[in-house]
Amino acid sequence: MRFLVRDRLLGIGDDYWIEDDRGNKVFLVDGKAMRLRDTFELKDAQGRVLIDIRQKMFALRDTMVIERDGQPIARIRRKRLSLLRNHYRVALADGSTELDVSGKILDREFAIEYDGELLAVISRRRLHVRETYGVDVVREDADPALLIAVAVCVIHLAEKERED
C-alpha cells in the first residue's frame, strides 16, 4: 500500500491530507494549535479520530505517545546512541515489541522495521511533486494508520530537535 503525504510547511496547527496511490483522501492529520503540548489527531476520510498523537509532558528526552480509543499503543523517542543516522525506537504498549526507525528523517528517507523485517519505507524518491513524500507499507498485515502516525511523530521529533 502506498500513501502520499504533503509535507506541512508551517508547523503545528496545520492540517494536511494523506492520499492513497489513486489520489483518494484517506487520512487527515489534524494539528491542534494553542495547546500546552504538541498534539495531532489522525482521522479517516469521514472525520473519525483513529489515532491521537501527543507529546509526553514530563520526560527526560522528547517523547511522543500514540493512543487509540484513549489507550496508549506506542511511545516514540530517539535512541540514545545513534551517531551517524537518526534512529528512533517505538515501544508498543504490549511491552515486548519494539519497532526501529532509522535513516535520514529530515530528508524523508527512512524505514520502519520490526525485528529486522521491513514494515514501511518513507521516501521522496521517484516523486515529482514538491514537498511530498511517500509511505510504502510493505507488509499487508501491518496497520497503516499506526505506521503513518509513527512517521508523523519521528519527523516532528527530528524537526523539533533541529530547531533546538
N, C-alpha and C positions, 0 to 999 in steps of 0.2 A: 504494500500500500504506500502510495506517495502522497504527501501533503505539501502544499506551498504556503510559506509564511511570509507575509510582507512585514519587514522589519519596522518596528515602531521607531519613529525618528525623534520624538520629543520627550520620551521617558515615561515615568509612571503617570497614570491617569489617562493614557491613550488607550483606545480600543482598536483592535485590529482583527481581521478575519483570517482564518486558515481555510484554504480551499483544497479539495481533492484534485487529482490529476486531470479531471474533466472540467475544472473551473467551478464546481459547485461549492458553495459556502457550507462548511461542515462544523467548524468550531469558531467561537468568538472569544478572544482574550479580552476581558473587561478589566482594565486597570482602575483601581479605586484610589482616586486622588483625595487629598486632605485627610489622610489617616495618619495616626501616630507611627505606624509601621507600614512597610511596603506590602500591598495586598493586591491579588489578582483573582479573578474568577474565570474558569474555563467553562463556557456554556456551549450547548448544542445549538443547531440552527434555529430551533424553536424558542430559545432563550432560557432553557432549563439549566440550572447550575449543575455541572458534572463534577467539578473539582474546585476546591478552594486552595489558593496558594498564598501563604503569608510568611513574613519574616519573623523568625523567633526573636522575641524581645530580649531576653536575658541569656546570652550565650557568649562564651569567650571568643569564638570565631563566628563570622557571619554564617547564619544557618537559615534555610528556608524549610517550611513544613508544608506538605501536601496533604489535604484532607478530602475525604469523600463522605458525604452524609454526616458531617460533624465529627468523624473519626479519623485520626491521623493514619495515613497509609505509607508515608515516606518522609525522611528527613535528609536534607542535602547540605553538604558542607565541603569545602576544599580539603583535599587530602593534605596532610601535614608536610610530608617530604616529597614534593614534586618540583624538581629544579628546572627541568628542561621544557615541560609542557604543562598546560593547565590540566589538572587532574582533580576530579571531584568524586566523592563517594556518596552513594544513595543507599541509606539504610532503610529497608522496608519494615513495616510495622510488625511483621512476624518475628523479628529479632534475629533470624538466622540468614536472611537473604540480603545480599548487597549487590548493587549494580555499580559498575565503574564507568565513569565518563571521562574521556581523555581526548586530547587533540588541541587544535587551535580554536578555542572557544570564541574569541573576539573576531576571528576571521570566518566564523560559522563553518568550520571544517573539523568535525569531531564525531566520535562514535559512542554509543551506549552499549555496554556488554554485561552479560551475566556469566560468571564462571568461565570466562574466555570465549563465550559464544556471543556472536554479534546479534543485537536486538534491533538497533536502528543506526542509521548513518545520517548525519546532518551536514549538508554541503551546499555551497553556492555554485559549484562547478556545473557546467552544462546548462546554466540558467542565464537567459539573456535579459531578464527583467531586473533592473537595478533595485537594490535594497530588498531582495527576495532571497530566501534560502529554502531548500527542500528538506523534508524529514521523510526519509525512506524507512518504513517499518519493515524489517526483513522477515521476522518470524510471524506467521499467520496467527498464532495463538497469543501473541503479545497484545497488551492493552494500549491502543494508540493514544487515547486521552492521557494516560499516565506518562507515556514516553514524550509526548508533546509538552506536558507540564514539566517534566524533568528538563527538557531543552530550554524552556522559558526560564526556569529557575537558574540554571547554570549560566546562561547568557546574562541574566540580571546580576547575579553574584560577581561575574567576571567584570562587567561594566562598572559596577559599584567599586570593586577593588581597584580598577584602573583610575577612577576618579579620586580615590583616597590617596 
